[in-house]
Amino acid sequence: MRAWALFGPGDLRPIVKPVPRPDVAEVLVRIEAVAICGTDIEILHHGLPAMIDGNPPFNGEHVVGHEYVGTVAALGPTVDEFRVGDRVVVEIHAGCGRCERCRSGMYTACLNYSNRLKGHRANGFTTDGGFAEYAVNHINTLSYLPDHIPFDEATLIVTAGTALYGLDVLGGLVAGNTLLIIGPGPIGLMGVACGKALGAEVLLAGTRESRLRLGRELGADHVINVSHDDPVEVARRVTRGLGVDLVMECSGAPVALNQALHATKRGGRICAAAFSHEPVLLDAARMVTNNIYVYGIRGEGHGAVKRGLALMAQGKISGKPFVTHRFTLDQLPQALETAEKRIGDAIKVIVTP
């Protein structure tokens, strides 16, 4: 099969390698579409995240790409949960299935992360991913994809799962809550759509007018251009001085976490969903005295992808507004450049075989 392998920082090469064979409780997926995520760009430049047990960050064989969907092409031994030809959406993390985090549904925080001998899998991170024609997946990472959802739009279901993991399970968001999202990237914008689907009043803060306009189209009740307006003041004004119930911080900006603290009401929650590239000063006194909960998320834990799939299947969210560019697998370097440099105001760049 054709694939793209990582040989070193910035050194991505096209290769031909054998089609993998599924083992017990695994299926072979023919990849129909894969979306480029910001984490893919980080891996290309800096190596694989959270590697332990001596696994090398680059081994010349690793296939990146994790936001993919496809068709079941072959079944491993004992697999009767799926059939050849089934359309499927794929979660990234299988986890090890044996540690306390996995057993409680927090498999994106698996205590055996990257330890393949203990069964951990994370497609595109610690095992081969989606920049190829085929990939092997554990059945626990697969869900049936209804026929009416196009493959390219379905790649956004993982993004929805990440947003939902931060909003509903860990954030406790319910209908009638107020939600502030800082940073209108793909996760932030999908957070707007999911927040509205859950019945929240949504505020979106950012600097790019085109992204803020899209946020408004996705259902944001209030949009805030932080180049002109203070998101804390707007959040306080909208909530009559109380602050919002939940903030999802998706920008990674050094000032954003403290803005979130000051925009949150007493007893509220802050979800840190972005990677900051430098240490961030935190007003811990405000957090403590106001009983504010701050938590981080990684990926799409606790069955969140299935919830995102349900919302998309019911038409309550859509991947269509996010898909801005399409390339073929042979054009992967151009696709990655488009995503990294945001050429043509790229939001989600889709790669097909």
C-alpha positions in Angstrom: 0.0 0.0 0.0 1.0 3.6 -0.4 1.8 5.5 2.8 3.8 8.4 4.2 6.4 7.6 6.8 8.2 9.9 9.3 12.0 9.6 9.1 12.9 12.6 11.2 11.8 16.2 12.1 10.2 17.6 9.0 11.3 14.5 7.0 8.1 12.9 5.7 8.6 10.5 2.7 6.2 8.5 0.5 6.8 4.7 0.9 5.3 1.5 -0.1 4.8 -1.0 2.7 2.8 -4.2 3.2 -0.9 -3.9 4.0 -1.2 -4.7 7.7 -3.1 -7.7 8.9 -5.7 -7.5 11.6 -5.2 -9.6 14.7 -7.7 -10.8 17.4 -10.4 -8.1 18.0 -9.0 -6.0 15.1 -10.2 -5.0 11.6 -8.5 -3.7 8.6 -9.9 -0.3 7.6 -9.6 1.0 4.0 -9.1 4.8 4.6 -11.6 6.9 2.7 -10.7 10.3 4.2 -8.4 11.7 6.8 -8.4 15.3 8.2 -5.2 17.1 9.1 -5.1 18.1 12.8 -2.8 20.7 14.4 -1.2 17.8 16.4 -0.1 16.2 13.1 1.9 19.3 12.4 3.4 19.2 15.9 4.4 15.6 15.4 6.0 16.3 12.0 8.2 19.0 13.6 8.8 17.7 17.1 8.1 14.0 17.3 5.5 11.8 18.8 3.9 12.9 22.1 4.1 11.0 25.4 6.5 8.4 24.3 7.8 6.1 27.1 9.6 2.8 27.6 12.3 3.8 25.1 10.1 4.0 22.0 12.0 6.3 19.6 10.2 9.5 18.4 11.1 8.7 14.8 11.7 5.2 13.5 11.5 5.6 9.7 8.3 3.5 9.5 5.7 5.5 11.5 2.6 6.6 9.7 1.0 9.8 11.1 -2.6 10.9 10.8 -5.4 10.2 13.3 -8.7 11.8 12.2 -9.8 9.3 9.6 -12.8 7.3 8.5 -13.2 4.4 6.2 -14.6 1.1 5.2 -14.0 -2.3 6.8 -11.8 -4.3 4.4 -11.0 -7.4 6.5 -11.8 -9.0 9.8 -9.4 -10.3 12.4 -10.0 -13.6 14.3 -13.1 -13.7 16.5 -14.5 -10.4 15.1 -18.2 -10.6 14.5 -19.1 -7.1 15.5 -18.5 -5.7 12.0 -18.7 -6.9 8.5 -16.6 -6.3 5.4 -18.0 -3.2 3.7 -19.2 -1.5 6.8 -18.6 2.3 6.9 -16.9 3.3 10.1 -15.7 6.3 12.1 -12.5 5.7 14.0 -11.5 6.9 17.5 -7.8 7.7 18.1 -7.3 6.0 21.4 -7.9 2.4 22.3 -5.9 2.6 25.6 -4.6 -0.6 27.2 -7.9 -1.7 28.6 -6.3 -2.9 31.8 -5.3 0.2 33.8 -7.6 2.1 36.2 -7.9 5.1 33.8 -9.0 2.9 30.9 -11.4 1.0 33.0 -13.1 4.2 34.1 -13.4 5.5 30.5 -10.4 7.8 30.6 -8.4 5.9 28.0 -6.9 9.0 26.5 -5.0 9.3 29.8 -4.0 5.6 29.8 -1.4 4.8 32.5 0.3 2.6 29.9 0.4 5.2 27.2 2.5 4.0 24.3 3.4 0.7 25.9 2.3 -1.6 23.1 3.3 -4.7 25.1 0.5 -3.9 27.5 -2.0 -3.3 24.7 -2.0 0.5 24.3 -2.9 1.9 20.9 -3.3 5.5 19.7 -3.6 5.7 16.0 -1.1 8.1 14.4 0.6 8.6 17.8 2.0 5.3 19.0 0.7 3.0 16.2 0.4 3.6 12.5 -2.3 6.2 11.5 -4.2 7.4 8.5 -1.8 8.9 6.0 -2.0 5.6 4.1 -4.4 3.5 2.2 -5.1 1.1 5.0 -4.9 1.0 8.8 -5.6 -1.6 11.5 -8.0 -0.7 14.3 -9.2 -2.4 17.5 -13.0 -2.9 17.4 -13.4 -0.7 20.5 -12.3 2.3 18.4 -14.9 1.8 15.7 -18.5 3.0 15.3 -20.9 2.5 12.4 -21.1 5.5 10.1 -24.6 6.1 8.6 -24.8 6.3 4.8 -26.1 9.8 4.8 -22.9 11.3 6.4 -20.2 11.9 3.7 -16.8 10.6 4.5 -15.1 14.0 4.4 -17.5 15.5 6.8 -17.4 12.5 9.0 -13.7 13.2 9.8 -15.0 16.0 12.0 -16.7 13.5 14.3 -13.4 13.0 16.2 -13.1 16.8 16.6 -16.7 16.8 18.0 -15.7 14.0 20.4 -12.8 16.0 21.7 -15.0 19.1 22.2 -17.7 17.0 23.9 -15.3 15.2 26.2 -14.4 18.7 27.6 -18.0 20.0 27.6 -20.3 17.3 28.9 -18.5 14.5 30.8 -15.8 16.6 32.5 -17.4 20.0 32.2 -20.9 19.0 33.2 -22.5 21.3 30.6 -26.3 21.2 30.6 -29.0 23.1 28.8 -29.3 26.7 30.1 -25.6 27.0 31.0 -23.4 29.8 29.7 -20.3 28.7 27.8 -17.4 30.9 26.7 -15.0 29.5 24.1 -11.7 31.2 23.6 -10.0 30.4 20.3 -12.0 29.7 17.1 -9.9 26.9 15.8 -11.5 23.6 14.7 -12.0 22.4 18.3 -13.2 25.8 19.5 -15.6 26.1 16.6 -16.9 22.6 17.0 -17.3 23.4 20.7 -19.7 26.2 19.6 -21.7 23.7 17.6 -21.8 21.1 20.3 -22.5 23.6 23.0 -25.5 24.9 21.1 -26.7 21.3 20.5 -26.5 20.7 24.3 -28.6 23.8 24.9 -26.1 26.3 26.1 -25.8 30.0 25.6 -22.5 30.3 23.8 -19.9 33.1 23.6 -17.0 32.9 21.2 -13.8 35.0 21.5 -11.0 35.2 19.0 -9.0 37.5 16.7 -9.9 36.3 13.2 -13.0 37.9 11.8 -13.6 35.1 9.3 -13.6 32.5 12.1 -15.8 34.6 14.3 -18.3 34.9 11.4 -18.3 31.1 11.1 -18.8 30.8 14.8 -21.9 33.0 14.5 -23.2 30.7 11.7 -22.6 27.7 13.9 -24.8 29.2 16.6 -22.7 31.4 18.8 -25.0 33.9 20.6 -22.2 36.4 21.1 -18.9 36.8 19.3 -16.0 38.8 20.7 -13.0 40.1 18.7 -10.4 40.3 21.5 -8.5 42.9 19.4 -11.2 45.4 20.2 -13.1 44.0 23.2 -12.2 42.5 26.5 -13.7 38.9 26.7 -13.9 39.1 30.5 -16.0 42.3 30.4 -18.3 40.9 27.7 -18.8 37.7 29.6 -19.6 39.6 32.8 -22.0 41.8 31.0 -23.8 39.0 29.3 -24.2 37.2 32.6 -25.1 40.3 34.7 -21.8 40.2 36.5 -21.9 36.6 37.6 -19.5 35.1 35.0 -20.1 32.0 32.8 -20.6 28.5 33.9 -17.9 27.0 31.8 -14.9 28.2 29.7 -13.3 26.1 27.1 -9.8 27.5 26.4 -8.8 26.5 22.9 -6.2 29.2 21.9 -3.1 28.3 24.0 -2.4 32.1 24.3 -0.4 32.9 27.5 -3.1 35.3 28.8 -6.1 33.2 28.0 -6.2 31.0 31.1 -6.3 34.0 33.4 -8.9 35.6 31.2 -10.9 32.4 31.7 -10.5 32.6 35.5 -11.8 36.1 35.6 -14.7 35.3 33.2 -15.9 32.2 35.2 -18.5 32.5 37.9 -17.9 31.1 41.4 -17.9 27.3 41.4 -17.6 27.3 37.6 -15.2 25.2 35.5 -12.4 25.8 33.0 -11.4 23.3 30.4 -7.9 23.7 29.0 -8.0 22.2 25.6 -5.0 23.8 23.9 -1.2 23.3 24.2 0.6 26.4 25.4 4.2 26.6 24.1 5.4 28.4 27.2 4.7 28.3 31.0 1.5 30.2 31.9 1.1 32.4 35.0 -2.1 31.4 36.8 -4.0 33.5 39.4 -4.3 30.7 41.8 -5.7 32.9 44.6 -8.7 33.7 42.4 -9.1 30.1 41.5 -9.1 29.0 45.2 -11.2 31.7 46.7 -13.8 31.3 44.0 -13.9 27.5 44.0 -13.1 27.3 40.3 -12.2 24.0 38.8 -9.5 23.8 36.1 -9.0 20.6 34.1 -7.2 19.5 31.0 -8.4 17.2 28.3 -6.5 15.1 25.8 -8.5 13.8 22.9 -11.9 12.1 22.8 -12.3 10.0 26.0 -15.3 8.5 27.7 -17.2 7.5 24.5 -17.3 11.1 23.3 -16.9 10.1 19.6 -20.1 8.1 19.7 -21.9 11.1 21.2 -20.5 13.3 18.5 -21.6 10.8 15.9 -25.1 10.8 17.3 -25.3 14.6 17.1 -24.1 14.6 13.5 -26.4 11.7 12.5 -29.3 13.6 13.9 -28.3 16.8 12.0 -27.6 18.8 15.2 -24.0 19.4 14.1 -22.3 19.2 10.7 -18.8 18.8 9.5 -19.6 20.6 6.2 -18.8 24.1 7.3 -15.3 23.0 8.5 -14.1 21.4 5.3 -12.3 24.1 3.3 -9.7 22.2 1.3 -9.3 18.7 -0.3 -6.2 16.9 -1.5 -5.2 13.4 -2.5 -2.8 11.2 -0.6 -0.1 11.8 -3.2 -0.5 15.6 -2.5 0.0 15.2 1.3 3.0 17.7 1.6 0.9 20.4 -0.1 -2.1 19.5 2.1 0.1 19.8 5.3 1.5 23.1 4.1 -2.0 24.4 3.5 -3.1 23.4 7.0 0.0 24.7 8.8 0.1 28.1 7.0 -3.7 28.4 6.9 -3.5 29.0 3.2 -6.9 30.2 1.9 -8.1 30.5 5.5 -7.9 26.7 5.8 -9.8 25.2 8.7 -10.0 21.5 8.0 -7.9 20.1 5.2 -9.1 16.6 4.0 -6.9 14.0 2.3 -8.4 11.1 0.3 -6.7 8.1 -1.3 
